[in-house]
Amino acid sequence: MKMAIVDLNHSDFDKEVMKCDKPVIIKFYTLWDSACRAFSAMFEDLSQEYEGKVKFCNSNVDANPDLSEQLNVLRIPAAIIFYQEKEIKRMLNPSRVALKLELDAALRKVRNF
C-alpha cells in the first residue's frame, strides 16, 4: 500500500510541517520540468521505503508560489528536510543516494533527542 504524500500549501505549512513529531521532507517541483518528473518518481519510491518514519510532502511551485517564496526556493527540483520546527537540510536535485543519506541522518537526530 502506498503512503500518501501530502500536497502542501502556504496555509497548512505550520500544521503539516512545523507541528509534526517526525522529520518532514518537502519536494518542490513543477509539472512541466523533466528533472522534476524524474525526481518525483524517486520521491514516491522513497516515501514507501520510509513509511511511518518520515513525512513526505509535495509543493508545486507554480500552484503554491507563496510557500516557495517563504522558504526561498529559487530552483527546482529541490527538497528541504525539517525536524522540530527547524530546517535541517536543503538539496537541489539530489540523487537517490544523497537523499537517503540525508533522511537517515535526520532519523538519527530523532533517536538522539
C-alpha positions as CSV (number, residue, x, y, z in Angstrom):
1,M,0.0,0.0,0.0
2,K,1.3,3.4,-0.9
3,M,1.7,6.0,1.8
4,A,0.0,9.3,1.0
5,I,2.3,12.2,0.1
6,V,0.8,15.3,1.5
7,D,0.1,18.1,-1.0
8,L,1.3,21.2,0.8
9,N,0.5,24.9,0.5
10,H,1.3,28.0,2.4
11,S,-1.7,27.9,4.7
12,D,-1.1,24.3,6.0
13,F,2.7,24.5,6.3
14,D,2.7,25.0,10.1
15,K,0.2,22.2,10.8
16,E,1.8,19.7,8.4
17,V,5.5,20.5,8.8
18,M,6.3,22.6,11.9
19,K,4.0,20.7,14.2
20,C,5.0,17.2,13.0
21,D,6.7,15.0,15.5
22,K,8.9,13.2,12.9
23,P,11.2,14.5,10.1
24,V,9.4,16.0,7.2
25,I,10.7,16.3,3.7
26,I,9.2,18.7,1.2
27,K,9.7,18.2,-2.6
28,F,9.4,21.5,-4.6
29,Y,8.6,20.8,-8.2
30,T,6.7,21.8,-11.4
31,L,4.7,19.6,-13.7
32,W,6.5,20.8,-16.9
33,D,10.1,20.1,-15.9
34,S,11.7,16.8,-16.9
35,A,14.1,16.8,-14.0
36,C,11.2,17.3,-11.6
37,R,9.3,14.3,-13.2
38,A,12.3,12.1,-12.6
39,F,12.8,13.4,-9.1
40,S,9.0,12.8,-8.4
41,A,9.3,9.1,-9.2
42,M,12.2,8.6,-6.9
43,F,10.5,10.7,-4.2
44,E,7.4,8.4,-4.4
45,D,9.6,5.3,-4.1
46,L,11.4,6.7,-1.0
47,S,8.1,7.6,0.6
48,Q,7.2,3.9,0.6
49,E,10.7,2.9,1.9
50,Y,10.5,5.5,4.8
51,E,6.8,5.0,5.5
52,G,5.9,5.7,9.1
53,K,9.4,7.2,9.8
54,V,9.4,10.4,7.7
55,K,6.5,12.5,6.5
56,F,6.7,13.3,2.7
57,C,5.1,16.4,1.3
58,N,4.9,18.0,-2.2
59,S,4.7,21.6,-3.2
60,N,4.1,22.6,-6.8
61,V,5.9,25.9,-7.1
62,D,3.6,27.1,-9.9
63,A,0.5,26.4,-7.8
64,N,2.0,27.5,-4.4
65,P,4.3,30.4,-5.1
66,D,3.8,31.8,-1.6
67,L,5.3,28.8,0.1
68,S,8.2,28.7,-2.3
69,E,8.8,32.4,-1.6
70,Q,8.5,31.9,2.2
71,L,11.2,29.2,2.1
72,N,13.3,31.0,-0.5
73,V,13.2,28.1,-3.0
74,L,14.8,29.6,-6.1
75,R,15.5,26.5,-8.2
76,I,13.8,23.1,-8.8
77,P,13.6,20.3,-8.2
78,A,14.5,20.9,-4.6
79,A,14.0,19.1,-1.3
80,I,14.1,20.5,2.2
81,I,14.1,18.4,5.4
82,F,12.6,19.8,8.6
83,Y,12.7,18.4,12.1
84,Q,11.5,20.0,15.3
85,E,10.4,23.3,13.6
86,K,13.9,23.7,12.0
87,E,15.2,23.3,8.5
88,I,18.0,20.8,8.8
89,K,18.9,20.2,5.1
90,R,18.3,21.8,1.7
91,M,19.1,19.9,-1.5
92,L,18.9,20.8,-5.2
93,N,18.0,17.9,-7.5
94,P,19.6,15.3,-5.1
95,S,20.4,11.8,-6.2
96,R,18.7,8.8,-4.6
97,V,21.8,8.0,-2.6
98,A,22.2,11.6,-1.4
99,L,18.6,11.8,-0.4
100,K,18.7,8.5,1.5
101,L,21.9,9.7,3.4
102,E,20.1,12.9,4.5
103,L,16.9,11.1,5.5
104,D,19.0,8.6,7.5
105,A,20.9,11.4,9.2
106,A,17.5,13.1,10.1
107,L,16.3,9.8,11.6
108,R,19.5,9.6,13.7
109,K,18.7,13.0,15.1
110,V,15.2,11.8,16.1
111,R,16.8,8.9,18.0
112,N,19.2,11.3,19.8
113,F,16.5,13.7,21.1
